[in-house]
């Protein structure tokens, strides 16, 4: 599943909705990042929400713009407490993060790739590189 949830409210809404529909026999694996040159205060909040409402969490790059992806992820990681750290991975490269989620998943598990949704690019240092979460997720799931 791919969703544009890029605010704490939106992320909490999609994860709460998914959890309300689950049988709880499957894992919910969430891949999420935060955009660069945007509100830094939401980064740890986004990570905490995703960690609390997911079985596994992968923090990754989104649209870092003119910031370093590692610094954005470091800000996010500050929202992860000791308990959540046990189920959290950091995979800076978004393509690789999606691949990691697919490798972790078993039949029936749910993967949520959040933050970019309909966007067909990843903005890095002022350049919009072709990048489509849905295409990448489909590619790895079909391998």
C-alpha positions as CSV (number, residue, x, y, z in Angstrom):
1,X,0.0,0.0,0.0
2,X,1.3,3.5,-0.9
3,X,-0.1,6.6,0.7
4,X,0.8,10.3,0.6
5,X,0.7,10.6,4.4
6,X,3.4,13.2,5.1
7,X,2.0,14.8,8.2
8,X,1.7,13.3,11.7
9,X,-2.1,13.5,11.4
10,X,-2.3,11.8,8.1
11,X,0.1,9.1,9.1
12,X,-1.8,8.4,12.3
13,X,-5.1,8.3,10.3
14,X,-3.9,5.8,7.7
15,X,-2.2,3.5,10.3
16,X,-5.2,3.6,12.6
17,X,-7.4,2.7,9.7
18,X,-5.2,-0.2,8.6
19,X,-5.0,-1.5,12.2
20,X,-8.8,-1.3,12.5
21,X,-9.1,-3.6,9.5
22,X,-6.4,-6.1,10.5
23,X,-7.0,-9.6,11.9
24,X,-3.7,-9.2,13.8
25,X,-2.3,-12.4,12.3
26,X,-0.3,-10.3,9.8
27,X,2.5,-7.9,10.4
28,X,2.2,-4.2,9.5
29,X,5.5,-3.0,8.1
30,X,5.8,0.8,7.6
31,X,8.4,2.6,5.4
32,X,8.4,6.3,6.1
33,X,10.6,9.4,5.7
34,X,10.2,13.1,6.1
35,X,10.8,15.8,3.5
36,X,13.8,18.1,3.8
37,X,13.6,21.9,4.2
38,X,10.2,21.5,5.9
39,X,9.0,21.5,9.5
40,X,11.7,19.7,11.5
41,X,9.5,19.4,14.6
42,X,7.2,16.8,12.9
43,X,10.1,14.4,12.2
44,X,10.3,12.7,15.6
45,X,6.5,12.8,15.9
46,X,6.1,11.0,12.6
47,X,8.6,8.3,13.6
48,X,7.0,7.8,17.0
49,X,3.5,7.4,15.5
50,X,4.7,5.0,12.8
51,X,6.6,3.0,15.4
52,X,3.7,2.8,17.9
53,X,1.2,1.8,15.2
54,X,3.4,-0.7,13.2
55,X,4.9,-4.1,13.9
56,X,8.1,-3.1,12.0
57,X,9.3,0.3,11.0
58,X,11.8,1.4,8.4
59,X,13.0,5.0,8.5
60,X,14.2,6.2,5.1
61,X,14.7,9.2,2.8
62,X,11.7,11.1,1.3
63,X,12.4,14.3,-0.6
64,X,15.5,15.5,1.2
65,X,15.7,18.6,-1.1
66,X,18.8,20.5,0.1
67,X,19.2,18.6,3.4
68,X,21.3,15.5,4.0
69,X,19.0,12.5,4.2
70,X,21.0,11.1,7.2
71,X,20.3,14.3,9.2
72,X,16.6,14.1,8.5
73,X,16.5,10.4,9.6
74,X,18.5,11.3,12.7
75,X,15.9,13.9,13.6
76,X,13.2,11.2,13.1
77,X,15.0,8.7,15.2
78,X,14.8,11.0,18.2
79,X,11.2,10.1,18.4
80,X,11.9,6.4,18.8
81,X,12.2,5.2,22.4
82,X,14.1,2.1,23.6
83,X,11.1,-0.3,23.0
84,X,10.4,1.0,19.5
85,X,14.2,0.8,18.6
86,X,13.9,-3.0,18.7
87,X,11.6,-3.0,15.7
88,X,13.0,-0.1,13.8
89,X,15.5,-0.2,10.9
90,X,17.2,2.7,9.2
91,X,17.7,2.3,5.4
92,X,18.6,5.7,3.9
93,X,18.1,4.7,0.3
94,X,14.3,4.7,-0.3
95,X,14.4,2.1,-3.0
96,X,16.4,-0.2,-0.8
97,X,14.1,0.5,2.2
98,X,11.1,-0.6,0.1
99,X,13.1,-3.7,-0.9
100,X,13.9,-4.5,2.7
101,X,10.2,-4.2,3.7
102,X,9.3,-6.7,0.9
103,X,12.0,-9.1,2.0
104,X,10.7,-8.9,5.6
105,X,7.1,-9.5,4.6
106,X,5.5,-12.9,4.6
107,X,2.3,-13.8,2.8
108,X,-0.6,-11.8,4.2
109,X,1.6,-9.1,5.8
110,X,0.8,-5.4,5.0
111,X,3.4,-3.0,3.8
112,X,2.7,0.7,3.9
113,X,5.1,3.0,2.1
114,X,4.1,6.5,3.3
115,X,5.0,10.1,2.5
116,X,5.2,10.4,-1.3
117,X,2.0,8.7,-2.5
118,X,1.2,10.0,-6.0
119,X,4.6,11.8,-6.5
120,X,6.6,10.4,-9.4
121,X,9.9,11.9,-8.3
122,X,12.4,12.2,-5.5
123,X,13.8,15.7,-5.0
124,X,17.5,15.7,-4.2
125,X,19.7,18.9,-4.2
126,X,17.2,20.7,-6.4
127,X,16.9,17.9,-9.0
128,X,13.7,15.9,-9.3
129,X,14.8,12.3,-10.1
130,X,12.2,9.8,-11.4
131,X,10.9,7.8,-8.5
132,X,7.5,6.1,-8.1
133,X,6.8,4.3,-4.8
134,X,4.0,2.2,-6.3
135,X,6.1,1.0,-9.2
136,X,9.1,0.2,-7.0
137,X,6.9,-1.6,-4.5
138,X,5.2,-3.6,-7.2
139,X,8.5,-4.5,-8.8
140,X,10.0,-5.9,-5.5
141,X,6.8,-7.7,-4.6
142,X,6.7,-9.5,-8.0
143,X,10.3,-10.7,-7.8
